[in-house]
Amino acid sequence: MVELTEARVDIRKAANERRYLLAIDDPKPIAHVSTVWHTASRAATIGIFLILFIMALDLARGLLLPVISAFVIGLMLGPLAARAKAYGIPSLITAIVLWLLVIGVFYGVILLLAAPALDWIGKAPEIGSNIKEKLQVLDRPLAALHDLRNAILPHGGNTRFGFDIANFVQPVLTIITPAIGQIFIFFGTLFFFLLGRARLRRVLVVLFDDHGSRLRTLKIINDIERNLTNYLSVVAIINFVVGLAASLIAYFVGLPNAIAWGVLAFILNFIPYVGALIMEAVLFAVGLVTFPSLTQALVAPLLYFGFTTLEGHFVTPSIMGRQLTLNPLTVFLSLIFWTWLWGPVGAFLAVPLLIVALVASSHLFPQDERVLPG
């Protein structure tokens, strides 16, 4: 009997030791289990709605992508339209001028990038063989990886390096053909948005009955326009400096078409994180073709990497300040989501759409500063 009692005491001690292995601060049981199931059902409903909403965004990509792009650009140009209205300029004249300004920017970018791109496409077979010769230093590691892949997947087939212009042109035509219709939708939506901007604002405001909701809607629209315009103007100035630096690097290193490099850096730097990486990869690829050695091909990417690192970590945060500074994790997740959903254009829209969402949520769900315990 004494041995049985001692055994029970040992079991209780062991249970207590296992129970307090984790540091638990003031555990309390759930008062009502039904509350947990009610919360779970609401969370499931919201989850189903989000899944269906994302599917709808994906299925309607061909229509929503140019329309939302036009709305974002139109909101960025909203303060300019408001200032023109304050000076008494008719809405039609303002819409035409701003619309032609956007068309001019698009045309200038295409004009500066089209000639070098066509030149490189024409030299594609020569470029492929040239890059293969420059990367002979990687033959041994690539051969080891190839043997490892064959050992793991013996039926993988034989893959040889080669370039077929038809394999390049066919996907390009597949992208360009629907893009022509999307460009038409974009410019048409942008013009009519700029033309009916004031009327659209009034329609959104009068949708609500009480004065508080109308005032909140007006504040949300004004804050979205102001934040988007501030973001666009500041980032455009920073990207102009980045593009100028890229042009100078290309010129002094000896890469062809220095102006085209500046334009490409200006555009790609609107994509956080990924744009600079794409630019460095393109600089390295063109350097392999232009220069006789691998070391010379690395000069331009390394210089650009050093400049963009300085710009991204020191210059941009100090210029943009706290008001325009976004959480890097939030920006990165937004970039991943919209790029996965809408491709390259989604990457350009990631930060503006994030700004719209954050401004709206700040008005709809304002939060006071709270001090966490401990």
C-alpha positions as CSV (number, residue, x, y, z in Angstrom):
1,M,0.0,0.0,0.0
2,V,2.9,2.4,0.8
3,E,4.5,1.5,-2.5
4,L,1.3,2.3,-4.4
5,T,1.0,5.7,-2.6
6,E,4.6,6.5,-3.5
7,A,4.0,5.6,-7.1
8,R,1.0,7.9,-7.3
9,V,3.1,10.8,-5.8
10,D,5.8,10.1,-8.4
11,I,3.2,10.2,-11.2
12,R,1.8,13.5,-9.9
13,K,5.2,15.0,-9.7
14,A,6.1,13.9,-13.2
15,A,2.8,15.3,-14.5
16,N,3.5,18.6,-12.8
17,E,7.0,18.7,-14.3
18,R,5.6,18.1,-17.8
19,R,2.9,20.6,-17.3
20,Y,5.3,23.4,-16.4
21,L,7.9,22.8,-19.1
22,L,6.5,25.8,-21.1
23,A,6.4,29.4,-19.7
24,I,2.6,30.2,-19.5
25,D,1.5,33.5,-18.2
26,D,-1.8,33.5,-16.3
27,P,-3.8,30.8,-18.2
28,K,-7.6,31.1,-18.0
29,P,-10.2,28.7,-19.3
30,I,-12.7,29.7,-22.0
31,A,-15.9,31.0,-20.4
32,H,-18.2,29.8,-23.2
33,V,-17.1,27.2,-25.9
34,S,-20.0,28.4,-28.2
35,T,-18.1,31.8,-28.6
36,V,-15.1,29.9,-30.1
37,W,-17.3,28.2,-32.6
38,H,-19.1,31.4,-33.5
39,T,-15.8,33.2,-34.1
40,A,-14.5,30.2,-36.1
41,S,-17.7,30.3,-38.3
42,R,-17.2,34.0,-38.9
43,A,-13.6,33.5,-39.8
44,A,-14.5,30.7,-42.2
45,T,-17.0,33.0,-43.9
46,I,-14.5,35.7,-44.3
47,G,-11.9,33.2,-45.6
48,I,-14.3,31.9,-48.2
49,F,-15.1,35.4,-49.3
50,L,-11.4,36.3,-49.7
51,I,-10.8,33.1,-51.7
52,L,-13.7,33.9,-54.1
53,F,-12.6,37.6,-54.3
54,I,-9.0,36.6,-55.3
55,M,-10.4,34.2,-57.9
56,A,-12.6,36.9,-59.3
57,L,-9.6,39.2,-59.5
58,D,-7.7,36.5,-61.4
59,L,-10.5,35.7,-63.8
60,A,-11.3,39.3,-64.6
61,R,-7.6,40.2,-64.9
62,G,-7.9,41.3,-68.6
63,L,-10.5,43.9,-67.7
64,L,-9.6,44.9,-64.1
65,L,-5.9,45.4,-64.8
66,P,-6.2,48.3,-67.2
67,V,-9.2,49.8,-65.4
68,I,-7.5,49.8,-61.9
69,S,-4.3,51.1,-63.5
70,A,-6.2,54.0,-65.0
71,F,-7.9,54.7,-61.6
72,V,-4.6,54.7,-59.8
73,I,-2.9,57.0,-62.3
74,G,-6.0,59.2,-62.3
75,L,-5.9,59.5,-58.5
76,M,-2.3,60.4,-58.7
77,L,-3.2,63.2,-61.1
78,G,-6.2,64.3,-59.0
79,P,-4.5,67.2,-57.2
80,L,-3.3,68.6,-60.5
81,A,-6.8,68.5,-61.8
82,A,-8.1,70.1,-58.6
83,R,-5.6,73.0,-58.9
84,A,-6.5,73.5,-62.5
85,K,-10.2,73.7,-61.5
86,A,-9.3,76.3,-58.8
87,Y,-7.7,78.5,-61.6
88,G,-10.9,78.2,-63.6
89,I,-9.6,75.9,-66.3
90,P,-12.5,73.8,-67.8
91,S,-12.5,70.1,-66.9
92,L,-12.4,69.1,-70.6
93,I,-9.2,71.0,-71.2
94,T,-7.6,69.7,-68.0
95,A,-8.5,66.1,-68.9
96,I,-7.1,66.4,-72.4
97,V,-3.8,68.0,-71.2
98,L,-3.2,65.4,-68.5
99,W,-4.3,62.6,-70.8
100,L,-1.8,63.7,-73.5
101,L,0.9,64.1,-70.8
102,V,0.5,60.4,-69.9
103,I,0.5,59.4,-73.5
104,G,3.6,61.4,-74.1
105,V,5.4,59.7,-71.2
106,F,4.4,56.3,-72.5
107,Y,5.5,57.2,-76.0
108,G,8.8,58.5,-74.9
109,V,9.6,55.4,-72.8
110,I,8.7,53.1,-75.7
111,L,10.7,55.2,-78.2
112,L,13.8,55.2,-76.0
113,L,13.6,51.4,-75.3
114,A,12.3,50.1,-78.6
115,A,15.4,50.6,-80.7
116,P,17.9,48.9,-78.3
117,A,15.4,46.1,-77.7
118,L,14.9,45.4,-81.4
119,D,18.7,45.5,-81.9
120,W,19.3,43.0,-79.2
121,I,16.5,40.7,-80.4
122,G,18.1,40.7,-83.9
123,K,21.4,39.7,-82.4
124,A,19.8,37.0,-80.2
125,P,21.6,33.9,-81.8
126,E,25.0,35.7,-81.6
127,I,24.3,36.8,-78.0
128,G,23.4,33.2,-77.0
129,S,26.7,31.8,-78.3
130,N,28.7,34.6,-76.9
131,I,27.2,34.2,-73.4
132,K,27.9,30.5,-73.6
133,E,31.6,31.1,-74.4
134,K,31.9,33.6,-71.5
135,L,30.3,31.2,-69.0
136,Q,32.7,28.3,-69.7
137,V,34.1,28.9,-66.3
138,L,30.8,27.5,-64.9
139,D,30.9,24.4,-67.1
140,R,32.2,22.2,-64.3
141,P,29.7,23.2,-61.6
142,L,26.9,23.1,-64.1
143,A,28.0,19.6,-65.2
144,A,28.0,18.5,-61.6
145,L,24.5,19.8,-61.1
146,H,23.4,18.1,-64.4
147,D,24.8,14.8,-63.2
148,L,23.1,15.2,-59.8
149,R,19.8,15.9,-61.5
150,N,20.2,12.8,-63.8
151,A,21.0,10.7,-60.7
152,I,17.8,11.9,-59.0
153,L,15.6,12.1,-62.1
154,P,17.1,9.7,-64.7
155,H,14.4,10.3,-67.2
156,G,14.7,14.0,-67.3
157,G,15.8,14.0,-70.9
158,N,18.6,15.9,-72.6
159,T,18.6,19.6,-72.4
160,R,21.1,21.4,-74.6
161,F,21.7,25.1,-74.7
162,G,20.3,26.7,-77.8
163,F,18.2,29.6,-79.0
164,D,15.3,29.5,-81.4
165,I,13.9,32.8,-82.4
166,A,10.5,31.3,-82.9
167,N,10.4,30.2,-79.3
168,F,11.0,33.8,-78.3
169,V,8.6,35.5,-80.7
170,Q,5.6,33.3,-80.1
171,P,5.2,34.1,-76.4
172,V,5.9,37.8,-77.1
173,L,3.1,37.8,-79.6
174,T,0.8,36.0,-77.1
175,I,1.4,38.8,-74.6
176,I,1.3,41.8,-77.1
177,T,-2.0,40.8,-78.8
178,P,-4.3,41.1,-75.7
179,A,-2.1,44.0,-74.4
180,I,-3.2,46.2,-77.3
181,G,-6.9,45.9,-76.2
182,Q,-5.8,46.5,-72.6
183,I,-3.9,49.6,-73.6
184,F,-7.0,50.9,-75.3
185,I,-9.1,50.3,-72.2
186,F,-6.5,51.9,-70.0
187,F,-6.3,55.2,-72.0
188,G,-10.1,55.3,-72.5
189,T,-10.8,54.8,-68.8
190,L,-8.1,57.3,-67.8
191,F,-9.5,60.0,-70.0
192,F,-13.1,59.6,-68.8
193,F,-12.0,59.4,-65.2
194,L,-10.1,62.7,-65.5
195,L,-13.0,64.2,-67.3
196,G,-15.7,63.1,-64.8
197,R,-13.5,63.2,-61.7
198,A,-15.5,65.9,-59.8
199,R,-18.8,64.2,-60.7
200,L,-17.5,60.8,-59.6
201,R,-16.5,62.3,-56.2
202,R,-20.0,63.7,-55.7
203,V,-21.6,60.4,-56.6
204,L,-19.4,58.5,-54.1
205,V,-20.2,61.1,-51.4
206,V,-24.0,61.2,-51.9
207,L,-24.2,57.4,-51.7
208,F,-24.4,57.8,-47.9
209,D,-27.2,59.4,-46.0
210,D,-25.7,60.9,-42.8
211,H,-23.3,63.8,-42.8
212,G,-20.6,61.9,-40.9
213,S,-20.3,59.1,-43.5
214,R,-20.2,61.6,-46.4
215,L,-17.4,63.6,-44.7
216,R,-15.5,60.4,-44.0
217,T,-15.8,59.4,-47.7
218,L,-14.6,62.8,-48.8
219,K,-11.6,62.6,-46.4
220,I,-10.7,59.2,-47.6
221,I,-10.7,60.3,-51.3
222,N,-8.7,63.4,-50.5
223,D,-6.1,61.5,-48.4
224,I,-5.7,58.8,-51.1
225,E,-5.1,61.4,-53.8
226,R,-2.7,63.4,-51.6
227,N,-0.7,60.3,-50.5
228,L,-0.5,58.8,-54.0
229,T,0.6,62.1,-55.4
230,N,3.3,62.6,-52.7
231,Y,4.5,59.1,-53.2
232,L,4.7,59.4,-57.0
233,S,6.4,62.7,-57.0
234,V,9.0,61.8,-54.4
235,V,9.7,58.3,-55.9
236,A,9.9,59.8,-59.4
237,I,12.6,62.3,-58.3
238,I,14.6,59.5,-56.6
239,N,14.2,57.2,-59.6
240,F,15.3,60.0,-61.9
241,V,18.6,60.2,-59.9
242,V,18.9,56.4,-60.0
243,G,18.3,56.5,-63.8
244,L,20.9,59.2,-64.2
245,A,23.4,57.2,-62.2
246,A,22.7,54.1,-64.3
247,S,23.3,56.1,-67.5
248,L,26.6,57.4,-66.1
249,I,27.7,53.9,-65.0
250,A,26.8,52.5,-68.5
251,Y,28.6,55.4,-70.2
252,F,31.9,55.2,-68.3
253,V,32.0,51.4,-68.1
254,G,31.4,51.2,-71.9
255,L,28.0,49.7,-72.3
256,P,26.0,50.7,-75.4
257,N,22.8,52.9,-75.3
258,A,23.5,54.8,-72.0
259,I,20.2,56.7,-72.2
260,A,18.2,53.5,-72.6
261,W,19.9,52.1,-69.4
262,G,18.8,55.2,-67.5
263,V,15.2,54.9,-68.7
264,L,15.1,51.2,-67.8
265,A,16.6,51.9,-64.3
266,F,14.0,54.7,-63.8
267,I,11.1,52.4,-64.7
268,L,12.3,49.3,-62.8
269,N,13.1,51.2,-59.6
270,F,9.3,51.8,-59.2
271,I,9.2,48.1,-58.3
272,P,10.6,47.8,-54.7
273,Y,13.5,45.3,-54.2
274,V,12.8,43.3,-57.4
275,G,13.4,46.1,-59.8
276,A,17.0,46.7,-58.8
277,L,17.7,42.9,-59.0
278,I,16.3,42.8,-62.5
279,M,18.4,45.7,-63.5
280,E,21.6,44.1,-62.2
281,A,20.8,40.9,-64.0
282,V,20.3,42.7,-67.3
283,L,23.5,44.7,-66.8
284,F,25.4,41.5,-66.2
285,A,23.9,39.8,-69.2
286,V,24.7,42.7,-71.6
287,G,28.1,43.0,-70.0
288,L,28.8,39.4,-70.9
289,V,28.1,40.2,-74.5
290,T,29.9,43.5,-74.6
291,F,33.1,42.8,-72.7
292,P,35.8,40.1,-73.4
293,S,36.1,38.9,-69.8
294,L,33.7,37.9,-67.0
295,T,35.5,40.3,-64.6
296,Q,34.7,43.3,-66.8
297,A,31.1,42.2,-67.1
298,L,30.7,42.3,-63.3
299,V,31.9,46.0,-63.0
300,A,28.6,47.6,-64.0
301,P,26.3,45.4,-61.9
302,L,28.5,45.9,-58.8
303,L,28.6,49.6,-59.2
304,Y,24.8,49.7,-59.7
305,F,24.4,47.4,-56.7
306,G,26.5,49.7,-54.5
307,F,24.6,52.8,-55.6
308,T,21.1,51.3,-55.2
309,T,22.1,49.9,-51.7
310,L,23.1,53.4,-50.7
311,E,19.9,54.9,-52.1
312,G,17.6,52.3,-50.6
313,H,19.1,52.2,-47.1
314,F,20.0,55.9,-46.5
315,V,18.9,58.3,-49.2
316,T,15.3,57.2,-49.8
317,P,14.3,56.8,-46.1
318,S,15.8,60.2,-45.2
319,I,14.0,62.0,-48.1
320,M,10.6,60.3,-47.8
321,G,10.4,60.7,-44.0
322,R,8.1,59.0,-41.6
323,Q,4.8,60.0,-43.3
324,L,5.6,58.2,-46.6
325,T,7.6,55.3,-45.0
326,L,5.8,52.0,-45.3
327,N,6.6,48.8,-43.4
328,P,9.1,46.8,-45.5
329,L,7.4,43.5,-44.7
330,T,4.0,44.9,-45.8
331,V,5.5,46.3,-49.0
332,F,7.3,43.0,-49.8
333,L,4.1,40.9,-49.2
334,S,2.1,43.3,-51.3
335,L,4.6,43.0,-54.0
336,I,4.6,39.2,-54.0
337,F,0.8,39.0,-54.0
338,W,0.1,41.5,-56.8
339,T,3.0,40.1,-58.9
340,W,1.6,36.6,-58.5
341,L,-1.9,37.7,-59.3
342,W,-1.3,40.3,-62.1
343,G,2.3,39.9,-63.3
344,P,4.7,42.8,-64.0
345,V,1.9,45.4,-64.0
346,G,0.8,44.1,-60.7
347,A,4.3,44.7,-59.4
348,F,4.1,48.4,-60.4
349,L,0.7,48.7,-58.8
350,A,1.6,46.9,-55.5
351,V,2.7,50.0,-53.5
352,P,0.0,52.4,-54.8
353,L,-2.7,49.8,-54.0
354,L,-1.1,49.2,-50.6
355,I,-1.3,53.0,-50.0
356,V,-5.0,53.0,-50.9
357,A,-5.7,50.1,-48.6
358,L,-3.8,51.6,-45.7
359,V,-5.4,55.0,-46.0
360,A,-8.9,53.6,-46.2
361,S,-8.3,51.2,-43.2
362,S,-6.9,54.1,-41.2
363,H,-10.1,56.1,-41.7
364,L,-12.5,53.1,-41.2
365,F,-10.6,51.5,-38.3
366,P,-8.6,54.2,-36.5
367,Q,-6.4,52.8,-33.7
368,D,-5.1,54.6,-30.7
369,E,-1.6,54.2,-29.5
370,R,-1.5,51.5,-26.9
371,V,1.3,50.3,-24.6
372,L,1.7,46.6,-24.6
373,P,2.2,44.9,-21.2
374,G,5.7,43.9,-20.1
